[in-house]
């Protein structure tokens, strides 16, 4: 089956891709292009899936880089590839042929590019990272490399949508205490239950930070044929879940 890759006109001509689960060789609950080495899927199959991604991105296997994502606000600035476990949730570089990869299964992949300065970045932005500053830190790291804030473009990839992102009152309080304006990203279901618009919050944060931003309105939970979803797997009592990958390179 052919790979199905989502892209954004906003980032062209920078090569990038929000890979779906289409076109991979994993099976059962991982059926498709599972690129999560941290999953319980066969490591051999995951590596073969990642090789398909490398071919699509026109990079060597050793140049597809991914982090041990820990829902932090830590950003790694890269001058060369690395092949060890690094705890962080974003990467930036001005070096060609490095494939910056982020794994997701409901959280947001966010890709960044200053096309003129040839500086790129990618971030794993779940609710914890978004609240603690992963987006601002990625932008600041790009600026330190020579990017211009007003020339940075950012795209939020497929993630869980507000329709199905049910959270409790304690969750709501975290965001409300951080900034009372965050209340508008919650839809009340009951006194103790809310629906949270993570991508809406992220889009506003990016826009307020001075970069040009857009989001790809695709829901990982509601489109099982295209995306892996942590929450969907949890609700189905599955033992594990696959991860889709997002990659950007110069």
Secondary structure, DSSP 8 states (H G I E B T S, - for coil): ----EE--GGGTTSEEEEE-STT--B-GGG-B----TTSSS-HHHHHHHHHHHHHHHT--GGGEEE-B--S---EEEESS---S--B-SEEEE--TT-EEEEEESSSEEEEEEETTTTEEEEEEE-HHHHHHTHHHHHHHHHHHHT--GGGEEEEE-SB--TTT-EEEHHHHHHHHHH-GGGGGGEEESSSSEEEE-HHHHHHHHHHHTT-EEEE---BTTT-TTT---HHHHHHTT-S----EEEEEE-
